[in-house]
Amino acid sequence: MDKFLILVTSCLFIISLTGCSENETYGSEEAVKRGDVVYQSEVVNLERFEQFLNNLSKNKEDKIRVTGYTHEGDPIYQDLQFDGKAIQYRYDNLNDEYAGNDKGIKTDICTKIVEKENVQGEVEYLISGCSKNQDHFLIRVGVKEVEENVLEEIIIYHMKNGSEKVIFKGKEAIRTIEEAVKGAEKQPGIVNMADPQFKIVLGKDIYYLWITSSDGTVGTIMKAEDTHTIYLLSEQSTTQLNEMLQSF
């Protein structure tokens, strides 16, 4: 019995130091399903990384996990938690069989994410402004991936007026709409909404939009492929969208 208690106590102590869920190992398919920004030969869930960058620029709390895999398939986890002021950074390569003396968990406190273009024209993202005076590599995005994520236009349809639509091509207008969508907050529960007022075609993604307050400051969006979940727009984004939609 004493040996059992000692074993249990030791296990609890180890878990308290490392965190059980954070050290759970999983493959790339599961990482994608969990919403990790997965970095191998290409980046999957890149839009989630872009949303994190957007929240950084707005001093809005957020957290993401960047999961990379070695040639042997061993996972390396990088956790970034932003509290509105600084980024708590955690690097975990405990599962890397060939990490050697560098195997372990490293932490740092950083202030920003920077991007640099390498000689191949790829964009590298690094977490920077860290307390240990060292930048940490996060992901590398190929030229094709960058080009695919640059929208040339966004179309908004007025659902009550048939096929009436407005096409936005200006960089400022596109950025405003993209930031509004990326910054929207998921609301709990399953919903049953009335028919939407607008439909937003944002690249390959389609969203439905409601602006429900009389002063145009309360906005809600829903993904076309998930009609039971809504996302609340910020008051600022809703106001901006409402002004842009006055052209209908």
N, C-alpha and C positions, 0 to 999 in steps of 0.2 A: 504493500500500500504506500509506504514512504517513497519507494522508487517511482511509483506511478504519479504521486503528487509532485515530485521533483521534476519529472518529465513534463507534466502539464504546465507547471510554473515556468519551466524553461521555454516551452513553445509559446506561451502567452507573452513572455518577455521579448522573444524574437519577433513575433507578430506586431507588438507595440512599436518596435523600432522600424520595421520595414513596411508594414501595412499589408494585410492579406490580399485584398483585391488588387492592389497596385502591382504585385509580383505575380499575378496570374498570367500564365503563358497562353497565347492563342495565335492561330495562323492568320495569314493575310486576308482570307475571305471573311473571317470573323471580325477582324479589325475594321474592314470596310463597313460591315453591318453595324458595328458599334459607333461608327462616325469618326473613327480615327483618321487623321491625315496620313495616308499610307504612302511611304516612299520606297520604291524599288527601282525598276527601270524607268518608270514614270510615276507621276503623282496622282493618287486617287483621292477623291473628296477635297480637291483643291479649293472648291467654293467655300468649304468650311474654314480653311486657312485664311481665305480672303475676308471672310466675315470676322474672324478674329482680328485681323489687321484693321478692319473698319471700326471695331469696338475699341481698339487701342487708341485710334485717332480721336475718339469721342470720350475717352477716359471712362469707358463703360466696362464694368466687371465681366470677365469671361474666362474660360479655361478650355484648353484643347490638349489632345495627346497626338504627338507625331510618332508614328511607328515605322521603323525601318527594318529591313531584313538583310542579313549577310548572305553571301553566296551559298552558304550551307543551309540557309533558311532559319537561322537563329534570330529572334526578335530583339530589337533595341528600342527602348521606350524613352521618349522625351516629353515630359509633362510641363506645360506652361500655364500658370494660374495668375491672372491679372486682377489686382484688387482696386484698380482705378488709379493707382500711382506707380506701382512697381510690379515686375513680373517675377514670380517665384519659379525658378527653373530647376528641374530634376532630371538627371540623366541616369538611365538604368540599363546596363549591359550585362547583368548577372547571368543571362541565358546564352551569352556569346561564348561558345566552346573554345574559340581561339583568341579570346581577348587577352590572355596572359596576365601580366602584372597590372594591366589597366582595368581588369574586371572589377566591377563594384557599382556603387551608387554615388553620384556626385551632385551637389546642389550649388546654386548660385542665386544672387538677386540682381536682376537686370532692369533696364529702363526702356529699351526700344528694340525693334526688329529692323534691320537694314537689308537692302538688296544691292547686289553687285553683279555686273555682267562680266562673264569670263571670256576667254579668247574664242570660244566656240559660239559665242552669242547667247549662251544660256544665262538665265537669271538665277543667282544663288541667294537664298535668304538665310541670314544669320541673326541670332539674338545677341545684342550688343549692349554697351554701357553697363557692364557687369562689375560687381564688387571685387572680383578676382582678376580684373583687367585682362580678360580673355574672351573673345567672341566664340560662340558655339554654332557650328553649322547645323541647319535644320533641314532644308530641302533644296533641290535644284530643279528648276522648271525649264524644259526645252522650249526652243523657239516656237515650235508648232503648238504646244500647249498654251503659251502666252497668247499667240495669235487667235486661237480658238476661243479664248476667254475675253477677247476684245469685241464688244458689240458695236455694230455700225448703226443700228437703229432699234427702237423699241416701239411696238404698236399697242395702242390702247383702244379697245372697242367699247362703245356705249351699248350695253346689253338691251336697253329699253328702246333704242332707236335703230333696231335692225343691224345693218352692216355699217353704220356710221363709225368712223374710226379717225384717230389722230396718230400720225407717225412722227416720232421724235428722233432726230438725227444729230442734233448738237451735242457735243461732248458734255457740256454742263448739265443738260437735261437728262442725258443717259446716266450720268454719275448720280444725279439726284434720285432717279427712280431705282437704280441698283442699290444705293445705300439705304433707301427706304425699305426695300425688300430684305436685304441682308441683315438690317438692324432690327427687324420685327421680332417680337418675343412670343414664343409658343405659349398658348394658354392651356391649362389643364382640362381634362374631361373630353367627352365626345359631344359634338354640337350638331344641331339641325338648323341651318341658316335659311333665311328667305332667299329668293333669287338675287343674284349679285347685280350691282349697278354697272360694274365695269369688268372687262377682261384684259389682262396684261400679258402680252406675248414678249417674253424676255429671253431671246435666243431660243433654245430648245425647251425652255420651261414656260408653263402657262399658270397664271395666278388669277383668282377672282378677287375683286376689290369692293368693299363697302365703305362709304363715308356716311356715318349715321347721325352726327350731331348737326344742329342748325348752323353752328358757327364754323363747321368744317374742320374740327380739330380732333375728331375721334375716327380713326381708320382701322379697318380689319382686312386682312388678306387670307386666302386659302389656296393651297396648291390644288391644281386640277385633278391630280392623281390621288389625292387624299382629302375627300370632301367631309371628313369628320373632325378635322383639326384646324383650328384657326390661329392666326398670329396677329398680335396687336402692334400697330405701327406707333412710333413715337408721335407726340403732338406736333413737333417741328416738321417731321416728314409728312404727316397728314396735311398740314397746312400748305406745305410746298406742293404736294400733289394736287390738292384741291384747287390751288391757283392755276396750275398747269392745265387742269381739266375744264377750266372756264371756257376754253375754245369750243367745246361741244355746244 
